[in-house]
Amino acid sequence: MARILAIDYGKKRTGLAVTDTLQIVPGALDTLDTKRLMPFLNDYVKKEEVERIIIGEPVQPNGRPSENLQRVKQFEAEWRKAHPEIPIEGYDERFTSVMAHRTMIDAGLRKTARQDKALVDKISATIILQNYLDRIHPLGGMPSGLFDK
């Protein structure tokens, strides 16, 4: 199987997370300057088999688009043009930054560590990916076809 990659797209920084090849365990991959995102992903998909990309679509709590949604949509269009063989799918990312901060507190990280925005972005991407996996594999089930051979 191929990996699923998640993106927490930001104006300045972008957090990335990826599954293992069995698509069971998500993990933080990197945080990078958003200007470097496309070259990084182009290189990554040459080295690793990626089945699809999940990108957080920023929506306000009231359901209206956030200011960053237009940039996310532009990136999605750019990706589809460059890599039509790897689908990209938007996913509601409401409250992922709040959940990332909560995760950092629960993990016992000091306040200075919790202020590391790059870490928050990686954790947010991981939360987006975990939420997506929970949706496609309800009740923590394994991906279909995993043991069918």
Backbone torsions as a table, in degrees:
resi	resn	phi	psi	omega
1	MET	NA	162.5	179.7
2	ALA	-104.9	163.6	-179.5
3	ARG	-77.2	159.0	168.0
4	ILE	-113.2	132.8	-177.2
5	LEU	-114.3	138.1	178.6
6	ALA	-117.1	146.4	-178.3
7	ILE	-125.7	128.1	167.9
8	ASP	-105.0	91.7	-169.9
9	TYR	-80.5	127.0	177.7
10	GLY	-126.8	162.7	-179.7
11	LYS	-60.8	-41.7	-178.8
12	LYS	-104.0	-45.7	-175.8
13	ARG	-124.0	151.9	178.4
14	THR	-132.6	128.6	177.2
15	GLY	-93.7	143.5	-179.5
16	LEU	-127.7	143.2	173.9
17	ALA	-138.3	158.5	-177.0
18	VAL	-148.9	151.2	175.5
19	THR	-87.1	167.9	167.2
20	ASP	-71.4	175.5	-176.2
21	THR	-70.0	-17.5	176.2
22	LEU	-88.1	-3.0	179.1
23	GLN	61.5	39.5	-179.9
24	ILE	-109.3	-45.6	-172.6
25	VAL	-111.7	119.8	173.9
26	PRO	-87.9	149.6	176.4
27	GLY	-148.6	151.5	177.6
28	ALA	-63.6	138.4	179.5
29	LEU	-105.5	-55.9	-175.6
30	ASP	-171.1	165.1	166.8
31	THR	-126.9	132.0	-178.7
32	LEU	-141.9	164.8	175.3
33	ASP	-60.6	129.7	-175.5
34	THR	-56.6	-30.1	178.5
35	LYS	-63.3	-22.7	-179.2
36	ARG	-95.0	0.7	-172.9
37	LEU	-61.9	-53.2	-176.5
38	MET	-62.2	-47.2	176.9
39	PRO	-60.0	-39.6	178.8
40	PHE	-61.5	-48.6	-178.6
41	LEU	-66.2	-38.8	176.6
42	ASN	-56.6	-44.1	179.0
43	ASP	-69.1	-41.8	-177.4
44	TYR	-61.6	-45.1	-177.3
45	VAL	-72.4	-14.1	172.0
46	LYS	-76.3	-30.1	-176.7
47	LYS	-93.1	-33.5	-175.2
48	GLU	-123.5	143.2	176.4
49	GLU	-80.3	120.8	-179.4
50	VAL	-117.5	122.8	-178.7
51	GLU	-77.2	-41.2	-179.3
52	ARG	-161.7	163.7	177.2
53	ILE	-118.9	134.8	175.8
54	ILE	-110.6	125.3	-179.1
55	ILE	-120.4	130.3	179.3
56	GLY	-66.1	128.3	176.2
57	GLU	-102.9	112.9	-175.5
58	PRO	-73.3	119.6	179.9
59	VAL	-128.2	141.3	178.3
60	GLN	-72.8	160.4	-179.8
61	PRO	-54.7	-28.7	179.4
62	ASN	-82.4	2.2	177.8
63	GLY	93.0	-6.6	178.6
64	ARG	-80.8	151.1	179.5
65	PRO	-62.9	144.2	175.1
66	SER	-85.7	172.1	-178.6
67	GLU	-63.7	-25.0	-176.8
68	ASN	-84.4	-11.3	-175.4
69	LEU	-60.0	-37.9	179.4
70	GLN	-62.3	-39.5	177.5
71	ARG	-65.8	-39.4	178.2
72	VAL	-62.5	-45.6	179.9
73	LYS	-62.4	-38.2	177.6
74	GLN	-64.2	-42.0	178.2
75	PHE	-64.4	-43.1	178.6
76	GLU	-56.3	-45.1	180.0
77	ALA	-64.4	-41.8	178.4
78	GLU	-62.1	-42.6	179.4
79	TRP	-63.9	-46.3	-178.5
80	ARG	-60.0	-36.3	179.2
81	LYS	-69.7	-42.6	-176.8
82	ALA	-78.3	-32.1	-173.9
83	HIS	-138.0	67.9	-179.3
84	PRO	-63.7	-17.6	-179.2
85	GLU	-78.5	-14.1	179.5
86	ILE	-118.9	105.2	-177.8
87	PRO	-64.9	148.7	174.3
88	ILE	-121.6	135.0	-173.8
89	GLU	-130.7	129.4	176.8
90	GLY	-75.8	147.6	-179.9
91	TYR	-142.4	132.9	-178.4
92	ASP	-58.1	121.6	-177.6
93	GLU	-109.1	18.2	179.5
94	ARG	-52.6	133.9	173.4
95	PHE	71.9	6.7	-179.1
96	THR	-67.1	-35.2	178.3
97	SER	-66.4	-39.1	177.3
98	VAL	-63.7	-44.0	179.1
99	MET	-64.8	-36.4	178.4
100	ALA	-63.4	-44.3	178.1
101	HIS	-63.5	-40.8	178.3
102	ARG	-61.7	-41.7	178.7
103	THR	-61.7	-40.9	179.9
104	MET	-66.1	-39.5	177.5
105	ILE	-64.9	-47.6	-179.5
106	ASP	-61.4	-30.4	178.9
107	ALA	-79.6	-5.1	177.5
108	GLY	82.8	18.1	-179.9
109	LEU	-71.3	141.1	178.4
110	ARG	-67.6	162.2	-177.5
111	LYS	-57.4	-39.8	-180.0
112	THR	-62.6	-39.4	178.2
113	ALA	-67.7	-37.2	-179.5
114	ARG	-69.1	-17.5	178.0
115	GLN	-86.6	-2.2	178.8
116	ASP	-75.1	100.9	-174.9
117	LYS	-64.9	-31.2	177.5
118	ALA	-63.8	-39.9	177.7
119	LEU	-66.2	-42.3	177.6
120	VAL	-59.2	-41.9	-179.0
121	ASP	-64.8	-41.3	178.1
122	LYS	-64.9	-43.5	179.8
123	ILE	-65.8	-40.4	178.2
124	SER	-60.9	-42.3	177.9
125	ALA	-63.2	-38.1	179.0
126	THR	-66.4	-38.7	177.6
127	ILE	-66.0	-42.3	176.0
128	ILE	-57.0	-46.0	-178.3
129	LEU	-66.3	-43.1	178.6
130	GLN	-62.4	-42.8	178.3
131	ASN	-61.6	-41.2	177.8
132	TYR	-63.3	-45.7	179.3
133	LEU	-61.9	-39.3	177.6
134	ASP	-62.2	-34.3	179.7
135	ARG	-71.8	-41.7	-176.2
136	ILE	-84.6	-18.7	178.0
137	HIS	-127.4	72.7	-176.1
138	PRO	-57.6	148.4	178.3
139	LEU	62.0	26.8	175.5
140	GLY	71.0	20.6	-179.1
141	GLY	-68.5	160.1	177.4
142	MET	-78.2	154.7	175.6
143	PRO	-56.4	140.7	-179.2
144	SER	-63.8	144.8	178.5
145	GLY	81.9	1.0	-174.6
146	LEU	-62.1	-39.8	-177.3
147	PHE	-114.1	26.0	-175.9
148	ASP	-83.9	3.3	-173.9
149	LYS	-90.8	NA	NA
